[in-house]
Amino acid sequence: MEVRQLRYFVAVAEELHFRRAADRLGIAQPPLSRAIRDLERQLGVRLLERTTRSVVLTPAGEGLLRDARIALDAVGAAAARARHAGLPEPRLRLALKADYDAGLLPRIIAAYERADVAIPVDLILGGRDEQAPALREGRADVALLPAPFDDRDLEFEPLLTEPRLVALAATDPLAARPDLYLADLAGRLLPDGSPADQADSRLADHPSRVPPGGPVVRGPAVGSPAVGSPGAGGFGVGGPGVVSGAGGYRPAAADTPSPVSSVASVAAPAVLPAARPRDLAQIFSLVELGRIVWFPPASLVRRHPRPDIAYRSVRDLAPSTLAVAWPRNSRSPAVAAMVRAAIDVAATVTATSTSGPPFAPASSGFASASG
C-alpha cells in the first residue's frame, strides 16, 4: 500500500464524491477511480459503495479512513522532522501561547542554555490548542501549553497550577461583588463565543486534565496591587509565528455541580463578537466594552492591569495548569534538556515565591524525553 493510495482514498472518503476529490487532489477523475479500485483489489474488500447518485463508506472503508488519517499525519510529521534535522544549524523549536508561560519563559530559556547539549531556540507562537498539533505534525520539538490539551502521541509534565480570575468590564454589575460563581455569569460569553457559565464543563473529561485535589499554585489576593482593579480559558492569543532566538519575528513555517451564589445573578446582554479575537489587545477591548468576559490566569493578570477591567475570583472555576510536552518518540538531548529546565525552574519558583502563600508544583511523574 502506497502513501499516494491512502491520500487518494482519504480525499474520496471525506468528499464522498469522486469529481470533488479529484479537484481537491489536482488530478483527473479516471485515474482516481482506477486507484481506488486497485486499492480495493489489493485489500480484498470493498471500501466504497457507489451508485449513480452517491458514494458511501462501507464498514471497512470507515476503518481504513481512521487509520489512513493517522498514517498520513505520521508520514507528514516524519517529513517535517527530517527537513528540520537536515538544516545546517540545528535549532530547538519551542511552541507556546503568548503570555501563557506563567512568567517562567525567560528563566526556563536561561536554565536550558546552561546545558551542554543546548542549541539555539526558536519560539513558535500560536493560539490555544495549536501547540499539541505542532508537536504531532513535526512543526515543534517541545511546547509550553495550558492543560487540558489533546495529548495523543505526546508525553507531558505539569509544571505548576495557578488560579484563574474572571475579567469583566469595570461597569458590569457583577464587578461590585468581591467574588462570584460560574452560575453568576449566565448570559455572558467567552472570547470563543461559548457560554461563560458552562466553561469548566467542557474540560471535565479531557484526558490531560489534572485530577481534582492536586497541588495548587497560590497567587496574589484579588484586589492586591499585583492584581489591580476590583479570571476557562479564553480564546487562543496570537496567530502562528516564530520568534527567532537571534531576535525578531518571522512567520511560522508551513512545514461536583457548581454551587449557586446566594445573591441573584445579574445577566448582561449576550453580544457575540463579529469574529473571534486573535490577540490580547482585541480581548481586552471587548472585555472593556462588556461584549465578553474572560478567564485569564493570575500571572497574566499581574502583567496586564487595565483600569477599565475588573478582575474577580470565581469560587468554582478550575485553576490553570501549565505543562511542558514533547513527542512520545523524541530522543533529542536538546528536548530532554528543555524539559528538565522547565521542571527545575517551576520547582524553584514554587518553592521560593513570596507572592501570597507558597507555590506548589503540579506533579505527575516525569518520563525522560531522552529515553
N, C-alpha and C positions, 0 to 999 in steps of 0.2 A: 504494500500500500504506500503510495507516494503522498507527500505533503500537498502537491497540486490537486490530487484527487479529493483529499479532505477539504481543501479550500473551496473547490467547486461544489462539493456536497453541502457544505455549510451554507454557501450562498443560496442554493436552491431550497434547502430546508428552512432557511429564515425568510426567504421571499415567497415560498410556495408558489412560484411562478417562474418558468424557465426563461422567458424573454427578459423579465426584470432582473433575474440572476445573471444572465449573460451580459446585460448592460452594466450591471454592477461590477462584473469581472473584466469588462472591456474586451469580450470575445464574441464570436458569432454563436447563435443558438445551436446549430447542428453539432459542433464539436463538444459543446457542453452536454448535450443529450447523450452522445456516444460515451463520454467519460463517465457519466452516471451509470449507464448500462454496463460498462466494463467493470465498474466498482461492484455493482450488484452481482455480476457473474463471478468476480473474483472472490467475494464473500459467500456466495451461495445463498443469499437471502434477498428478498425484495425490501428495499428501503423506502420506496415511494409508491403510493397508489395514484395512478394517473388516469384522468378522464379528459374529455374534450373541454370541460369547464373548470376543473380543479386539480390541484396536486395536494395530497395528504400524506403525512408521515405515517409509516407503519410502526408497530412497537419496536422493531429492530432499528428503524430509522431514528426514532426518538432516542434510543440508547446510544446510537452512534453519534448523534448530534451533540449530546452531552460530553462524550469522551473526545470527540473531534475538536470541540472548542478548547478543552483543556490541553490537548496535544498541540494545537496551533499556537496557543498562548505560550506554551513551553518552548516551542521552536523559535518564536519571535523573541522571547526573553534570552534564549541562548545566543541568538544572533547579536542582540544588543550588547550582551556582556562580552562576547568575543570582540566586537568592534571596539568597545571601551578598553579591553585588556590589551588590544593591539596599538593603542596610542603611544607615541614616542615617549611621553612623560606620563606615568600612571598618576591618576588622581582619585580621591575618595569622594563620592557623591553622597551628600547628606541631605535628605529630604525633610522638610518641616513646613509647618504653617506659621506664617509670620506672627510674632508676638505670642506664640503658644509654646514657649520654651521654659516657662516659669522663671525667666530671668537667668537661666543656667547656661545658655549657649556660650557666652564668652569664656566662662570658666571651663566648660567641657572642651572647647577647642584648645585652650591653653594647656590643659592636662594631657590631651591627646598628643599635642605637638611635642611633648617631652618624651614620648615613647620612641624607642629606636626604630620601630617599623613605620613611623608616621610618614605619610605622603601628603602633598597639597590637597586641600579640601575645597570642593565646590558645593555651595548651598543651593539646593533645588527647592525654590519657594513655590508653594501651591496652596489651594484651599483645603478645607476639611474633607477627609475621605479620599484625598489624592495621593497620600504618601504610601499606603499599603499597595495600591496598584502599581505605583512606580517601582517598588521593590520587586513585585512579582514579574513585571514586564522588563526587568533589567535596566530601567532608567535611573535607578538609585541603588546604592550599596547598603545604606543604613538610614534609619529615619528616627526622628523625634516626633511623636504624634500623640494626640489626645485619645484615650480609650473611651468608649469601645471602638473597635475597628474590625474589619474583616481580616482575620489572622490566618487564613488558608495559606499553607506553604511557608509560613513565617515562624520564626522564634521571636519572643519579645520578653522584656523585663520591665515591670512597673518601676518607676523611679521615685515619684512622690505624688501625694494627693493633697489638694488644697480646696478650700470652699469655693463655691460659685455664688455670685450675687445676681440680683436682677437689676438691670439698668432700665430706669423709667424716665420719662420726661419729668423735669422738676415740677411742672404744673399738673401732673397726674394726681388725682385724689388719693391714690394709694401711697404717694410719696409722704403723706402725713403720718403714716404708720411706722413704728420702729422696725417691725418685721412682718413677714407675710407667709402664707401658704400658697402652694400652686393653685388651689381652687380659687383663690382671690384673683387670679389672673385670667379667669374665664372671659372670653371675648377679645382677648389680646393675641396678637400674632408674633411669632418669631421671625427673624430675617428670611427664613426659607418659606414663609407662608403657613407654617403648621401652627396649631393651637398651642399657646404657651402653657396652658393648664394641663396639657397632656404630654409635656416634654419627656419626663422620665419613663413613661410607659413604653416609649419606643426603644428604650435601652435595656429593659429588664431581662430579655432572653438572649442578649448578644453574647457570643462565645468568649469575647475578650473582656467582658465586664468584670471589674474587680469585685470579689464577693463582699456582701454587706458585712460590716463589723471589722473590716480591715483597718490598718492604721491610717490616720488622717493627719495631713499637714495642717497645723493651725495657723491661720493667717491673722492679720491685724483686726481689731474690733471694728465693726461697721461704724462709720462716723468719725473714726480716728483720723488724724492728719494724713496718714498714709493712704487712706481710702478716699477721703474727700467728702463731697456733699452727700445731706440726709436724703444677681448676678448670676436647658440642656442646650446645650451648646448651640450657639447661633450658627449662621451660615458661614461657610469657609471664607477666610480672608485672603484676598490677593489671588491674582491669576498666576499661572505657571511661569516660572522664570528661574534663572540661575544667577547667584551672586558668586563671582569667582573669588577664590582665595587670594588672588592678586588684586582684588578690588574691582568695583564696577559691576554693572548689571548687563546680562545678555539673555536673550530668550532661551527657554529650555529646549534641549534637543528633542527631535520628534521621537530620535531613537527611544410592703404592707400598705393597705389602702391609705391614701393621704388624709390626715385629719383635716376637718373643715374649720376655718377660723371662726372664733366666736363673734367676730364682727362681720356683718354682712358684706359681701363682695361688692365693689363698685366697678362696673364694667364700662370700659371706654369703648367708643365706636371702633369696630374692627375694620381697618382700611388696608387692603392688600397692596403692597408696593407694585408699581407697574413692572418692575424687574427686580430680580434678586440682587441685593447689594454685593459688590465684589471686593470691597476693601473697608478698612476701619472707618475712614472718613465718611463713606456713604452710610454705614451702620450708625455711626454717631449722629449724623444729620437726621436720619429717620427716627431715631430714638428721641432726639430733642424735639421733633415735630409731633411726637405722640403717635406716629404711624405704627411703630413696632416696639416690642420690648426685647431684651437680650440677656443672656446668662453668661457673662464673662467670668473667667477665673479671677481670684483675688489679686494674683500677681499682675495681671493685665490692667485691672482697675487702678492699682497703685501707680502704674506707669502712665496712665491716661486720665487724669482727673479732668472733669468737664463741669463748668458752672451751671449749665442748663440740664444736667443729668443727675438724677438721684439714684444712689445705689443702696439697695436694701437686702438684708438677708432673707432667705426663703427656707423655712424650717424643714420642709420635706423635699428639698431639691438635692439630688445626689451631687457629691463633690466632683471635681475634675481630676482625673489621673493622667499624668504624663508618663509615657512609656518610651523605651528605645526598642526598635525592632530591626530585624535583618532577615534575609532569605535563609530558609532552613538548611539549604545545602551549601551555604557560604563556608569557604575555607580560607578566607583572606585574613592574614595577620593584621592588616590595617583596620578591617572591620572589627576584629576582636579587640584591638586597642581602643577604638572609639567606643565600643560598648562598655569596656572596663572603665574608661574615663568618665562616661556618663554616670555609671553606677557609683563610682568613687566620689564624684562631685556631689551627687544627690545625697549620698550618705553624710558627707561633710556638712552640707548646707543644713540638713535636717537636724544634725547634732549640735550645730553652733548658732542657729538662728536666734536672734533676740527680738524678733518681731512677733510678739504675742507668746503663747505657750510654746514649748519646744516642738520643732518639726520632727516628724517620724517618717522614715521611708516606707513606701509600699514594698512588699516582698513577695516573691513567687518562686524563688529557687532559680539561680542563673545557670543556664546551659551555655557553655563556651561557644562562641561563634567560630572559633578556630578548630573545634573538634567536631 
